[in-house]
């Protein structure tokens, strides 16, 4: 590109219009984020296991992301509760841990529940 790149400039009126659009986009995104947060907060307050809301044109889905459990002490964890080792990182086997929890009423040694963050997605429902 070299010297040719220096010749590219915005026309002032185009740059002004694009700047306005980007400001509006930010305002809309910030407002949607605020509404998303309020829906999630209200849903969690009314129902501890709030999974979302589906309207006629909007669908909100509340999901937790990340591993359910985490290994706190890899030296104490029974290998039966390890699913895989990736780049020196060991991942808990959620099914084996949940089977153990259901039978024993407690988590295996070296395992604890992971604090997962929830996120609410808001999407338009596609009409078919």
N, CA, C and O atoms as a printed pandas DataFrame, in Angstrom:
     atom_number atom_name residue_name chain_id  residue_number  x_coord  y_coord  z_coord
0              1         N          UNK        A               1    0.826   -1.194    0.000
1              2        CA          UNK        A               1    0.000    0.000    0.000
2              3         C          UNK        A               1    0.869    1.256    0.000
3              4         O          UNK        A               1    0.693    2.118   -0.861
4              5         N          UNK        A               2    1.780    1.377    0.924
5              6        CA          UNK        A               2    2.740    2.473    0.935
6              7         C          UNK        A               2    2.131    3.848    0.784
7              8         O          UNK        A               2    1.276    4.244    1.577
8              9         N          UNK        A               3    2.569    4.589   -0.241
9             10        CA          UNK        A               3    2.142    5.973   -0.455
10            11         C          UNK        A               3    0.664    6.075   -0.816
11            12         O          UNK        A               3    0.032    7.091   -0.529
12            13         N          UNK        A               4    0.103    5.044   -1.437
13            14        CA          UNK        A               4   -1.315    5.085   -1.814
14            15         C          UNK        A               4   -2.210    5.195   -0.586
15            16         O          UNK        A               4   -3.254    5.845   -0.645
16            17         N          UNK        A               5   -1.823    4.572    0.528
17            18        CA          UNK        A               5   -2.636    4.620    1.743
18            19         C          UNK        A               5   -2.763    6.048    2.269
19            20         O          UNK        A               5   -3.781    6.401    2.862
20            21         N          UNK        A               6   -1.747    6.859    2.057
21            22        CA          UNK        A               6   -1.772    8.245    2.529
22            23         C          UNK        A               6   -2.776    9.082    1.745
23            24         O          UNK        A               6   -3.211   10.127    2.229
24            25         N          UNK        A               7   -3.148    8.648    0.557
25            26        CA          UNK        A               7   -4.071    9.395   -0.291
26            27         C          UNK        A               7   -5.533    9.163    0.099
27            28         O          UNK        A               7   -6.409    9.922   -0.314
28            29         N          UNK        A               8   -5.809    8.097    0.908
29            30        CA          UNK        A               8   -7.174    7.800    1.310
30            31         C          UNK        A               8   -7.589    8.710    2.459
31            32         O          UNK        A               8   -6.948    8.731    3.509
32            33         N          UNK        A               9   -8.659    9.456    2.251
33            34        CA          UNK        A               9   -9.194   10.333    3.301
34            35         C          UNK        A               9  -10.714   10.274    3.243
35            36         O          UNK        A               9  -11.294   10.004    2.192
36            37         N          UNK        A              10  -11.352   10.528    4.377
37            38        CA          UNK        A              10  -12.813   10.602    4.417
38            39         C          UNK        A              10  -13.261   11.943    3.855
39            40         O          UNK        A              10  -12.611   12.968    4.064
40            41         N          UNK        A              11  -14.370   11.923    3.145
41            42        CA          UNK        A              11  -15.022   13.184    2.829
42            43         C          UNK        A              11  -15.633   13.649    4.151
43            44         O          UNK        A              11  -16.208   12.836    4.875
44            45         N          UNK        A              12  -15.522   14.923    4.477
45            46        CA          UNK        A              12  -16.003   15.401    5.784
46            47         C          UNK        A              12  -17.467   15.054    6.065
47            48         O          UNK        A              12  -17.798   14.651    7.180
48            49         N          UNK        A              13  -18.346   15.207    5.070
49            50        CA          UNK        A              13  -19.767   14.916    5.302
50            51         C          UNK        A              13  -20.000   13.416    5.536
51            52         O          UNK        A              13  -20.857   13.041    6.335
52            53         N          UNK        A              14  -19.244   12.567    4.845
53            54        CA          UNK        A              14  -19.351   11.119    5.055
54            55         C          UNK        A              14  -18.871   10.753    6.458
55            56         O          UNK        A              14  -19.518    9.983    7.168
56            57         N          UNK        A              15  -17.732   11.316    6.842
57            58        CA          UNK        A              15  -17.179   11.013    8.166
58            59         C          UNK        A              15  -18.135   11.466    9.270
59            60         O          UNK        A              15  -18.314   10.761   10.263
60            61         N          UNK        A              16  -18.749   12.639    9.101
61            62        CA          UNK        A              16  -19.710   13.138   10.086
62            63         C          UNK        A              16  -20.913   12.192   10.205
63            64         O          UNK        A              16  -21.350   11.882   11.313
64            65         N          UNK        A              17  -21.441   11.738    9.072
65            66        CA          UNK        A              17  -22.598   10.845    9.086
66            67         C          UNK        A              17  -22.244    9.486    9.707
67            68         O          UNK        A              17  -23.018    8.926   10.483
68            69         N          UNK        A              18  -21.077    8.976    9.356
69            70        CA          UNK        A              18  -20.646    7.699    9.926
70            71         C          UNK        A              18  -20.434    7.824   11.437
71            72         O          UNK        A              18  -20.784    6.915   12.190
72            73         N          UNK        A              19  -19.866    8.940   11.876
73            74        CA          UNK        A              19  -19.661    9.173   13.311
74            75         C          UNK        A              19  -21.003    9.203   14.047
75            76         O          UNK        A              19  -21.125    8.646   15.138
76            77         N          UNK        A              20  -22.017    9.857   13.444
77            78        CA          UNK        A              20  -23.357    9.882   14.050
78            79         C          UNK        A              20  -23.919    8.471   14.161
79            80         O          UNK        A              20  -24.463    8.099   15.201
80            81         N          UNK        A              21  -23.791    7.684   13.097
81            82        CA          UNK        A              21  -24.301    6.314   13.125
82            83         C          UNK        A              21  -23.618    5.485   14.219
83            84         O          UNK        A              21  -24.274    4.719   14.926
84            85         N          UNK        A              22  -22.314    5.642   14.350
85            86        CA          UNK        A              22  -21.582    4.896   15.377
86            87         C          UNK        A              22  -22.007    5.326   16.784
87            88         O          UNK        A              22  -22.078    4.493   17.688
88            89         N          UNK        A              23  -22.289    6.619   16.975
89            90        CA          UNK        A              23  -22.791    7.100   18.274
90            91         C          UNK        A              23  -24.170    6.505   18.560
91            92         O          UNK        A              23  -24.442    6.074   19.681
92            93         N          UNK        A              24  -25.039    6.481   17.547
93            94        CA          UNK        A              24  -26.375    5.891   17.724
94            95         C          UNK        A              24  -26.269    4.397   18.027
95            96         O          UNK        A              24  -26.988    3.868   18.875
96            97         N          UNK        A              25  -25.365    3.735   17.320
97            98        CA          UNK        A              25  -25.168    2.299   17.550
98            99         C          UNK        A              25  -24.746    2.050   19.004
99           100         O          UNK        A              25  -25.244    1.127   19.647
100          101         N          UNK        A              26  -23.844    2.861   19.509
101          102        CA          UNK        A              26  -23.398    2.710   20.893
102          103         C          UNK        A              26  -24.546    2.962   21.858
103          104         O          UNK        A              26  -24.701    2.237   22.840
104          105         N          UNK        A              27  -25.356    3.989   21.587
105          106        CA          UNK        A              27  -26.504    4.292   22.452
106          107         C          UNK        A              27  -27.486    3.122   22.470
107          108         O          UNK        A              27  -27.968    2.729   23.532
108          109         N          UNK        A              28  -27.780    2.572   21.302
109          110        CA          UNK        A              28  -28.701    1.436   21.207
110          111         C          UNK        A              28  -28.123    0.229   21.939
111          112         O          UNK        A              28  -28.826   -0.415   22.719
112          113         N          UNK        A              29  -26.849   -0.085   21.697
113          114        CA          UNK        A              29  -26.212   -1.228   22.360
114          115         C          UNK        A              29  -26.210   -1.065   23.876
115          116         O          UNK        A              29  -26.493   -2.017   24.603
116          117         N          UNK        A              30  -25.891    0.143   24.359
117          118        CA          UNK        A              30  -25.888    0.398   25.802
118          119         C          UNK        A              30  -27.283    0.230   26.389
119          120         O          UNK        A              30  -27.438   -0.332   27.473
120          121         N          UNK        A              31  -28.300    0.712   25.679
121          122        CA          UNK        A              31  -29.681    0.603   26.154
122          123         C          UNK        A              31  -30.133   -0.850   26.178
123          124         O          UNK        A              31  -30.764   -1.281   27.143
124          125         N          UNK        A              32  -29.826   -1.608   25.140
125          126        CA          UNK        A              32  -30.180   -3.039   25.108
126          127         C          UNK        A              32  -29.469   -3.770   26.247
127          128         O          UNK        A              32  -30.074   -4.627   26.891
128          129         N          UNK        A              33  -28.208   -3.452   26.506
129          130        CA          UNK        A              33  -27.487   -4.076   27.622
130          131         C          UNK        A              33  -28.155   -3.761   28.961
131          132         O          UNK        A              33  -28.273   -4.637   29.817
132          133         N          UNK        A              34  -28.589   -2.515   29.141
133          134        CA          UNK        A              34  -29.267   -2.119   30.373
134          135         C          UNK        A              34  -30.580   -2.889   30.539
135          136         O          UNK        A              34  -30.875   -3.388   31.625
136          137         N          UNK        A              35  -31.359   -2.983   29.475
137          138        CA          UNK        A              35  -32.633   -3.711   29.523
138          139         C          UNK        A              35  -32.375   -5.198   29.779
139          140         O          UNK        A              35  -33.090   -5.821   30.562
140          141         N          UNK        A              36  -31.359   -5.770   29.125
141          142        CA          UNK        A              36  -30.996   -7.173   29.321
142          143         C          UNK        A              36  -30.672   -7.428   30.798
143          144         O          UNK        A              36  -31.118   -8.417   31.379
144          145         N          UNK        A              37  -29.895   -6.526   31.390
145          146        CA          UNK        A              37  -29.524   -6.653   32.799
146          147         C          UNK        A              37  -30.758   -6.602   33.705
147          148         O          UNK        A              37  -30.875   -7.384   34.648
148          149         N          UNK        A              38  -31.675   -5.679   33.411
149          150        CA          UNK        A              38  -32.891   -5.537   34.229
150          151         C          UNK        A              38  -33.789   -6.767   34.103
151          152         O          UNK        A              38  -34.354   -7.219   35.098
152          153         N          UNK        A              39  -33.927   -7.314   32.890
153          154        CA          UNK        A              39  -34.727   -8.530   32.702
154          155         C          UNK        A              39  -34.108   -9.676   33.497
155          156         O          UNK        A              39  -34.816  -10.410   34.187
156          157         N          UNK        A              40  -32.789   -9.827   33.402
157          158        CA          UNK        A              40  -32.105  -10.901   34.116
158          159         C          UNK        A              40  -32.253  -10.736   35.622
159          160         O          UNK        A              40  -32.528  -11.706   36.328
160          161         N          UNK        A              41  -32.075   -9.524   36.116
161          162        CA          UNK        A              41  -32.191   -9.248   37.552
162          163         C          UNK        A              41  -33.613   -9.550   38.041
163          164         O          UNK        A              41  -33.786  -10.192   39.077
164          165         N          UNK        A              42  -34.613   -9.100   37.312
165          166        CA          UNK        A              42  -36.012   -9.340   37.695
166          167         C          UNK        A              42  -36.350  -10.825   37.645
167          168         O          UNK        A              42  -36.999  -11.351   38.549
168          169         N          UNK        A              43  -35.910  -11.496   36.587
169          170        CA          UNK        A              43  -36.172  -12.929   36.465
170          171         C          UNK        A              43  -35.528  -13.722   37.578
171          172         O          UNK        A              43  -36.163  -14.609   38.148
172          173         N          UNK        A              44  -34.275  -13.425   37.903
173          174        CA          UNK        A              44  -33.570  -14.126   38.980
174          175         C          UNK        A              44  -34.211  -13.857   40.333
175          176         O          UNK        A              44  -34.224  -14.727   41.205
176          177         N          UNK        A              45  -34.750  -12.636   40.509
177          178        CA          UNK        A              45  -35.394  -12.286   41.770
178          179         C          UNK        A              45  -36.717  -13.053   41.931
179          180         O          UNK        A              45  -37.039  -13.508   43.028
180          181         N          UNK        A              46  -37.471  -13.195   40.851
181          182        CA          UNK        A              46  -38.770  -13.868   40.909
182          183         C          UNK        A              46  -38.642  -15.388   40.919
183          184         O          UNK        A              46  -39.423  -16.081   41.573
184          185         N          UNK        A              47  -37.651  -15.901   40.190
185          186        CA          UNK        A              47  -37.460  -17.354   40.077
186          187         C          UNK        A              47  -35.969  -17.671   40.138
187          188         O          UNK        A              47  -35.218  -17.265   39.252
188          189         N          UNK        A              48  -35.531  -18.391   41.173
189          190        CA          UNK        A              48  -34.098  -18.703   41.281
190          191         C          UNK        A              48  -33.555  -19.494   40.084
191          192         O          UNK        A              48  -32.370  -19.404   39.763
192          193         N          UNK        A              49  -34.414  -20.259   39.434
193          194        CA          UNK        A              49  -33.974  -21.054   38.276
194          195         C          UNK        A              49  -34.487  -20.452   36.964
195          196         O          UNK        A              49  -34.838  -21.176   36.033
196          197         N          UNK        A              50  -34.525  -19.133   36.907
197          198        CA          UNK        A              50  -35.003  -18.399   35.730
198          199         C          UNK        A              50  -34.184  -18.774   34.496
199          200         O          UNK        A              50  -32.962  -18.620   34.481
200          201         N          UNK        A              51  -34.867  -19.267   33.463
201          202        CA          UNK        A              51  -34.177  -19.689   32.245
202          203         C          UNK        A              51  -34.468  -18.776   31.059
203          204         O          UNK        A              51  -33.805  -18.874   30.026
204          205         N          UNK        A              52  -35.452  -17.892   31.196
205          206        CA          UNK        A              52  -35.718  -16.970   30.113
206          207         C          UNK        A              52  -37.190  -16.701   29.911
207          208         O          UNK        A              52  -38.039  -17.174   30.666
208          209         N          UNK        A              53  -37.477  -15.933   28.880
209          210        CA          UNK        A              53  -38.843  -15.537   28.522
210          211         C          UNK        A              53  -38.961  -15.607   27.007
211          212         O          UNK        A              53  -38.037  -15.228   26.287
212          213         N          UNK        A              54  -40.099  -16.092   26.526
213          214        CA          UNK        A              54  -40.360  -16.065   25.089
214          215         C          UNK        A              54  -41.652  -15.300   24.852
215          216         O          UNK        A              54  -42.710  -15.662   25.367
216          217         N          UNK        A              55  -41.550  -14.239   24.066
217          218        CA          UNK        A              55  -42.721  -13.456   23.698
218          219         C          UNK        A              55  -43.134  -13.807   22.281
219          220         O          UNK        A              55  -42.789  -14.874   21.772
220          221         N          UNK        A              56  -43.873  -12.911   21.644
221          222        CA          UNK        A              56  -44.301  -13.181   20.273
222          223         C          UNK        A              56  -43.220  -12.841   19.262
223          224         O          UNK        A              56  -43.146  -13.461   18.201
224          225         N          UNK        A              57  -42.369  -11.850   19.584
225          226        CA          UNK        A              57  -41.313  -11.469   18.644
226          227         C          UNK        A              57  -39.915  -11.451   19.273
227          228         O          UNK        A              57  -38.921  -11.282   18.567
228          229         N          UNK        A              58  -39.834  -11.625   20.592
229          230        CA          UNK        A              58  -38.538  -11.600   21.279
230          231         C          UNK        A              58  -38.395  -12.822   22.176
231          232         O          UNK        A              58  -39.335  -13.243   22.850
232          233         N          UNK        A              59  -37.191  -13.372   22.160
233          234        CA          UNK        A              59  -36.876  -14.516   23.016
234          235         C          UNK        A              59  -35.655  -14.161   23.853
235          236         O          UNK        A              59  -34.635  -13.730   23.314
236          237         N          UNK        A              60  -35.752  -14.341   25.178
237          238        CA          UNK        A              60  -34.639  -14.109   26.087
238          239         C          UNK        A              60  -34.253  -15.445   26.710
239          240         O          UNK        A              60  -35.113  -16.172   27.208
240          241         N          UNK        A              61  -32.982  -15.766   26.684
241          242        CA          UNK        A              61  -32.485  -17.037   27.201
242          243         C          UNK        A              61  -31.413  -16.745   28.238
243          244         O          UNK        A              61  -30.414  -16.092   27.934
244          245         N          UNK        A              62  -31.613  -17.224   29.466
245          246        CA          UNK        A              62  -30.683  -16.987   30.565
246          247         C          UNK        A              62  -29.842  -18.240   30.783
247          248         O          UNK        A              62  -30.375  -19.282   31.167
248          249         N          UNK        A              63  -28.547  -18.153   30.546
249          250        CA          UNK        A              63  -27.672  -19.317   30.644
250          251         C          UNK        A              63  -26.443  -19.006   31.471
251          252         O          UNK        A              63  -25.952  -17.877   31.484
252          253         N          UNK        A              64  -25.951  -20.031   32.165
253          254        CA          UNK        A              64  -24.667  -19.937   32.858
254          255         C          UNK        A              64  -23.596  -20.493   31.928
255          256         O          UNK        A              64  -23.824  -21.474   31.220
256          257         N          UNK        A              65  -22.448  -19.872   31.938
257          258        CA          UNK        A              65  -21.349  -20.297   31.080
258          259         C          UNK        A              65  -20.182  -20.777   31.919
259          260         O          UNK        A              65  -19.991  -20.335   33.052
260          261         N          UNK        A              66  -19.414  -21.673   31.361
261          262        CA          UNK        A              66  -18.233  -22.190   32.046
262          263         C          UNK        A              66  -18.521  -23.518   32.720
263          264         O          UNK        A              66  -19.655  -23.997   32.734
264          265         N          UNK        A              67  -17.487  -24.093   33.270
265          266        CA          UNK        A              67  -17.591  -25.406   33.923
266          267         C          UNK        A              67  -18.438  -25.305   35.190
267          268         O          UNK        A              67  -18.373  -24.310   35.913
268          269         N          UNK        A              68  -19.233  -26.342   35.450
269          270        CA          UNK        A              68  -20.059  -26.391   36.655
270          271         C          UNK        A              68  -19.175  -26.584   37.884
271          272         O          UNK        A              68  -19.401  -25.962   38.922
272          273         N          UNK        A              69  -18.185  -27.436   37.766
273          274        CA          UNK        A              69  -17.298  -27.747   38.887
274          275         C          UNK        A              69  -15.870  -27.361   38.551
275          276         O          UNK        A              69  -15.498  -27.242   37.383
276          277         N          UNK        A              70  -15.074  -27.166   39.599
277          278        CA          UNK        A              70  -13.654  -26.923   39.376
278          279         C          UNK        A              70  -12.853  -27.787   40.332
279          280         O          UNK        A              70  -13.305  -28.115   41.429
280          281         N          UNK        A              71  -11.683  -28.139   39.907
281          282        CA          UNK        A              71  -10.794  -28.955   40.710
282          283         C          UNK        A              71   -9.970  -28.017   41.575
283          284         O          UNK        A              71   -9.267  -27.141   41.070
284          285         N          UNK        A              72  -10.065  -28.211   42.885
285          286        CA          UNK        A              72   -9.357  -27.331   43.814
286          287         C          UNK        A              72   -8.011  -27.908   44.221
287          288         O          UNK        A              72   -7.087  -27.166   44.556
288          289         N          UNK        A              73   -7.899  -29.239   44.192
289          290        CA          UNK        A              73   -6.635  -29.881   44.568
290          291         C          UNK        A              73   -6.458  -31.123   43.712
291          292         O          UNK        A              73   -7.010  -32.178   44.023
292          293         N          UNK        A              74   -5.686  -31.002   42.626
293          294        CA          UNK        A              74   -5.546  -32.116   41.686
294          295         C          UNK        A              74   -4.880  -33.332   42.319
295          296         O          UNK        A              74   -5.031  -34.443   41.811
296          297         N          UNK        A              75   -4.149  -33.150   43.414
297          298        CA          UNK        A              75   -3.505  -34.279   44.086
298          299         C          UNK        A              75   -4.496  -35.122   44.884
299          300         O          UNK        A              75   -4.228  -36.287   45.177
300          301         N          UNK        A              76   -5.641  -34.534   45.237
301          302        CA          UNK        A              76   -6.648  -35.252   46.031
302          303         C          UNK        A              76   -7.769  -35.837   45.178
303          304         O          UNK        A              76   -8.545  -36.660   45.664
304          305         N          UNK        A              77   -7.866  -35.427   43.923
305          306        CA          UNK        A              77   -8.985  -35.848   43.076
306          307         C          UNK        A              77   -8.783  -37.266   42.569
307          308         O          UNK        A              77   -7.734  -37.604   42.020
308          309         N          UNK        A              78   -9.799  -38.082   42.761
309          310        CA          UNK        A              78   -9.813  -39.437   42.212
310          311         C          UNK        A              78   -9.832  -39.308   40.685
311          312         O          UNK        A              78  -10.634  -38.541   40.154
312          313         N          UNK        A              79   -8.974  -40.035   39.970
313          314        CA          UNK        A              79   -8.944  -39.953   38.494
314          315         C          UNK        A              79  -10.291  -40.237   37.836
315          316         O          UNK        A              79  -10.504  -39.849   36.687
316          317         N          UNK        A              80  -11.192  -40.898   38.530
317          318        CA          UNK        A              80  -12.528  -41.178   37.980
318          319         C          UNK        A              80  -13.309  -39.891   37.730
319          320         O          UNK        A              80  -14.262  -39.880   36.951
320          321         N          UNK        A              81  -12.907  -38.810   38.390
321          322        CA          UNK        A              81  -13.621  -37.544   38.250
322          323         C          UNK        A              81  -12.912  -36.578   37.301
323          324         O          UNK        A              81  -13.266  -35.401   37.227
324          325         N          UNK        A              82  -11.921  -37.076   36.584
325          326        CA          UNK        A              82  -11.197  -36.257   35.615
326          327         C          UNK        A              82  -11.575  -36.719   34.215
327          328         O          UNK        A              82  -11.455  -37.899   33.888
328          329         N          UNK        A              83  -12.029  -35.791   33.397
329          330        CA          UNK        A              83  -12.471  -36.111   32.053
330          331         C          UNK        A              83  -11.315  -36.116   31.060
331          332         O          UNK        A              83  -11.185  -37.041   30.259
332          333         N          UNK        A              84  -10.481  -35.090   31.111
333          334        CA          UNK        A              84   -9.373  -35.002   30.172
334          335         C          UNK        A              84   -8.322  -34.051   30.717
335          336         O          UNK        A              84   -8.597  -33.214   31.576
336          337         N          UNK        A              85   -7.155  -34.197   30.214
337          338        CA          UNK        A              85   -6.073  -33.280   30.565
338          339         C          UNK        A              85   -5.674  -32.564   29.278
339          340         O          UNK        A              85   -5.280  -33.200   28.300
340          341         N          UNK        A              86   -5.777  -31.254   29.286
341          342        CA          UNK        A              86   -5.464  -30.450   28.107
342          343         C          UNK        A              86   -4.375  -29.455   28.491
343          344         O          UNK        A              86   -4.568  -28.627   29.381
344          345         N          UNK        A              87   -3.243  -29.538   27.826
345          346        CA          UNK        A              87   -2.134  -28.607   28.068
346          347         C          UNK        A              87   -1.870  -28.400   29.558
347          348         O          UNK        A              87   -1.858  -27.268   30.041
348          349         N          UNK        A              88   -1.663  -29.475   30.266
349          350        CA          UNK        A              88   -1.364  -29.456   31.702
350          351         C          UNK        A              88   -2.528  -28.948   32.543
351          352         O          UNK        A              88   -2.354  -28.684   33.732
352          353         N          UNK        A              89   -3.696  -28.808   31.958
353          354        CA          UNK        A              89   -4.896  -28.390   32.688
354          355         C          UNK        A              89   -5.842  -29.579   32.716
355          356         O          UNK        A              89   -6.117  -30.178   31.676
356          357         N          UNK        A              90   -6.335  -29.922   33.882
357          358        CA          UNK        A              90   -7.252  -31.057   33.970
358          359         C          UNK        A              90   -8.682  -30.545   34.098
359          360         O          UNK        A              90   -8.959  -29.596   34.831
360          361         N          UNK        A              91   -9.582  -31.197   33.367
361          362        CA          UNK        A              91  -10.990  -30.815   33.372
362          363         C          UNK        A              91  -11.805  -31.822   34.172
363          364         O          UNK        A              91  -11.607  -33.029   34.037
364          365         N          UNK        A              92  -12.719  -31.331   35.005
365          366        CA          UNK        A              92  -13.568  -32.245   35.769
366          367         C          UNK        A              92  -14.578  -32.947   34.869
367          368         O          UNK        A              92  -15.036  -32.378   33.878
368          369         N          UNK        A              93  -14.925  -34.191   35.217
369          370        CA          UNK        A              93  -15.938  -34.965   34.501
370          371         C          UNK        A              93  -17.274  -34.714   35.200
371          372         O          UNK        A              93  -17.579  -35.339   36.216
372          373         N          UNK        A              94  -18.057  -33.805   34.654
373          374        CA          UNK        A              94  -19.302  -33.362   35.276
374          375         C          UNK        A              94  -20.251  -34.522   35.557
375          376         O          UNK        A              94  -20.831  -34.588   36.641
376          377         N          UNK        A              95  -20.421  -35.434   34.608
377          378        CA          UNK        A              95  -21.351  -36.556   34.805
378          379         C          UNK        A              95  -20.912  -37.433   35.965
379          380         O          UNK        A              95  -21.734  -37.790   36.809
380          381         N          UNK        A              96  -19.643  -37.785   36.024
381          382        CA          UNK        A              96  -19.145  -38.630   37.121
382          383         C          UNK        A              96  -19.305  -37.913   38.458
383          384         O          UNK        A              96  -19.658  -38.533   39.461
384          385         N          UNK        A              97  -19.047  -36.616   38.471
385          386        CA          UNK        A              97  -19.175  -35.841   39.714
386          387         C          UNK        A              97  -20.633  -35.768   40.144
387          388         O          UNK        A              97  -20.938  -35.930   41.325
388          389         N          UNK        A              98  -21.537  -35.526   39.198
389          390        CA          UNK        A              98  -22.962  -35.447   39.545
390          391         C          UNK        A              98  -23.510  -36.798   39.993
391          392         O          UNK        A              98  -24.361  -36.843   40.882
392          393         N          UNK        A              99  -23.045  -37.904   39.402
393          394        CA          UNK        A              99  -23.442  -39.247   39.865
394          395         C          UNK        A              99  -22.984  -39.467   41.300
395          396         O          UNK        A              99  -23.737  -39.992   42.120
396          397         N          UNK        A             100  -21.759  -39.070   41.604
397          398        CA          UNK        A             100  -21.213  -39.211   42.954
398          399         C          UNK        A             100  -22.012  -38.345   43.929
399          400         O          UNK        A             100  -22.375  -38.799   45.015
400          401         N          UNK        A             101  -22.282  -37.107   43.541
401          402        CA          UNK        A             101  -23.041  -36.179   44.377
402          403         C          UNK        A             101  -24.434  -36.723   44.671
403          404         O          UNK        A             101  -24.912  -36.632   45.802
404          405         N          UNK        A             102  -25.086  -37.288   43.656
405          406        CA          UNK        A             102  -26.422  -37.856   43.844
406          407         C          UNK        A             102  -26.385  -39.032   44.819
407          408         O          UNK        A             102  -27.301  -39.190   45.626
408          409         N          UNK        A             103  -25.350  -39.850   44.756
409          410        CA          UNK        A             103  -25.250  -41.026   45.622
410          411         C          UNK        A             103  -24.732  -40.729   47.007
411          412         O          UNK        A             103  -25.196  -41.323   47.980
412          413         N          UNK        A             104  -23.783  -39.828   47.116
413          414        CA          UNK        A             104  -23.119  -39.580   48.401
414          415         C          UNK        A             104  -23.629  -38.320   49.115
415          416         O          UNK        A             104  -23.423  -38.159   50.318
416          417         N          UNK        A             105  -24.285  -37.440   48.378
417          418        CA          UNK        A             105  -24.813  -36.226   48.992
418          419         C          UNK        A             105  -23.771  -35.141   49.220
419          420         O          UNK        A             105  -24.059  -34.135   49.868
420          421         N          UNK        A             106  -22.570  -35.330   48.698
421          422        CA          UNK        A             106  -21.518  -34.325   48.810
422          423         C          UNK        A             106  -20.593  -34.443   47.614
423          424         O          UNK        A             106  -20.570  -35.461   46.923
424          425         N          UNK        A             107  -19.837  -33.392   47.385
425          426        CA          UNK        A             107  -18.881  -33.407   46.277
426          427         C          UNK        A             107  -17.653  -34.219   46.663
427          428         O          UNK        A             107  -17.287  -34.269   47.838
428          429         N          UNK        A             108  -17.011  -34.857   45.684
429          430        CA          UNK        A             108  -15.783  -35.604   45.973
430          431         C          UNK        A             108  -14.683  -34.671   46.498
431          432         O          UNK        A             108  -14.705  -33.466   46.251
432          433         N          UNK        A             109  -13.748  -35.239   47.208
433          434        CA          UNK        A             109  -12.630  -34.472   47.736
434          435         C          UNK        A             109  -11.841  -33.842   46.586
435          436         O          UNK        A             109  -11.591  -34.480   45.563
436          437         N          UNK        A             110  -11.461  -32.595   46.771
437          438        CA          UNK        A             110  -10.692  -31.887   45.749
438          439         C          UNK        A             110  -11.543  -31.240   44.670
439          440         O          UNK        A             110  -11.009  -30.698   43.702
440          441         N          UNK        A             111  -12.866  -31.289   44.826
441          442        CA          UNK        A             111  -13.795  -30.706   43.842
442          443         C          UNK        A             111  -14.720  -29.734   44.577
443          444         O          UNK        A             111  -15.160  -30.008   45.694
444          445         N          UNK        A             112  -15.007  -28.603   43.942
445          446        CA          UNK        A             112  -16.021  -27.705   44.479
446          447         C          UNK        A             112  -16.825  -27.131   43.325
447          448         O          UNK        A             112  -16.393  -27.161   42.173
448          449         N          UNK        A             113  -18.006  -26.606   43.650
449          450        CA          UNK        A             113  -18.843  -26.005   42.615
450          451         C          UNK        A             113  -18.196  -24.705   42.162
451          452         O          UNK        A             113  -17.710  -23.920   42.976
452          453         N          UNK        A             114  -18.199  -24.493   40.880
453          454        CA          UNK        A             114  -17.584  -23.318   40.279
454          455         C          UNK        A             114  -18.592  -22.174   40.260
455          456         O          UNK        A             114  -19.763  -22.390   39.951
456          457         N          UNK        A             115  -18.156  -20.972   40.582
457          458        CA          UNK        A             115  -19.017  -19.789   40.488
458          459         C          UNK        A             115  -19.087  -19.388   39.018
459          460         O          UNK        A             115  -18.131  -18.840   38.470
460          461         N          UNK        A             116  -20.228  -19.666   38.384
461          462        CA          UNK        A             116  -20.367  -19.379   36.952
462          463         C          UNK        A             116  -21.168  -18.101   36.759
463          464         O          UNK        A             116  -22.095  -17.814   37.515
464          465         N          UNK        A             117  -20.801  -17.349   35.749
465          466        CA          UNK        A             117  -21.554  -16.141   35.442
466          467         C          UNK        A             117  -22.676  -16.483   34.487
467          468         O          UNK        A             117  -22.534  -17.332   33.606
468          469         N          UNK        A             118  -23.796  -15.805   34.680
469          470        CA          UNK        A             118  -24.936  -15.999   33.790
470          471         C          UNK        A             118  -25.009  -14.827   32.827
471          472         O          UNK        A             118  -24.606  -13.708   33.144
472          473         N          UNK        A             119  -25.529  -15.111   31.654
473          474        CA          UNK        A             119  -25.699  -14.080   30.649
474          475         C          UNK        A             119  -27.059  -14.272   29.987
475          476         O          UNK        A             119  -27.461  -15.396   29.687
476          477         N          UNK        A             120  -27.749  -13.185   29.767
477          478        CA          UNK        A             120  -29.061  -13.232   29.129
478          479         C          UNK        A             120  -28.914  -12.783   27.686
479          480         O          UNK        A             120  -28.436  -11.681   27.416
480          481         N          UNK        A             121  -29.327  -13.641   26.758
481          482        CA          UNK        A             121  -29.320  -13.242   25.350
482          483         C          UNK        A             121  -30.730  -12.792   24.972
483          484         O          UNK        A             121  -31.715  -13.373   25.427
484          485         N          UNK        A             122  -30.820  -11.771   24.153
485          486        CA          UNK        A             122  -32.100  -11.245   23.685
486          487         C          UNK        A             122  -32.055  -11.273   22.169
487          488         O          UNK        A             122  -31.200  -10.639   21.550
488          489         N          UNK        A             123  -32.985  -12.019   21.573
489          490        CA          UNK        A             123  -32.995  -12.180   20.120
490          491         C          UNK        A             123  -34.398  -12.014   19.569
491          492         O          UNK        A             123  -35.387  -12.259   20.259
492          493         N          UNK        A             124  -34.469  -11.594   18.314
493          494        CA          UNK        A             124  -35.748  -11.570   17.615
494          495         C          UNK        A             124  -36.102  -12.997   17.200
495          496         O          UNK        A             124  -35.227  -13.780   16.829
496          497         N          UNK        A             125  -37.371  -13.320   17.266
497          498        CA          UNK        A             125  -37.829  -14.627   16.817
498          499         C          UNK        A             125  -38.085  -14.540   15.320
499          500         O          UNK        A             125  -38.844  -13.690   14.853
500          501         N          UNK        A             126  -37.447  -15.420   14.584
501          502        CA          UNK        A             126  -37.607  -15.437   13.125
502          503         C          UNK        A             126  -38.976  -16.028   12.765
503          504         O          UNK        A             126  -39.314  -17.132   13.193
504          505         N          UNK        A             127  -39.738  -15.302   11.997
505          506        CA          UNK        A             127  -41.041  -15.795   11.518
506          507         C          UNK        A             127  -40.806  -16.701   10.338
507          508         O          UNK        A             127  -40.067  -16.352    9.418
508          509         N          UNK        A             128  -41.440  -17.880   10.358
509          510        CA          UNK        A             128  -41.251  -18.840    9.254
510          511         C          UNK        A             128  -42.411  -18.807    8.309
511          512         O          UNK        A             128  -42.425  -19.546    7.324
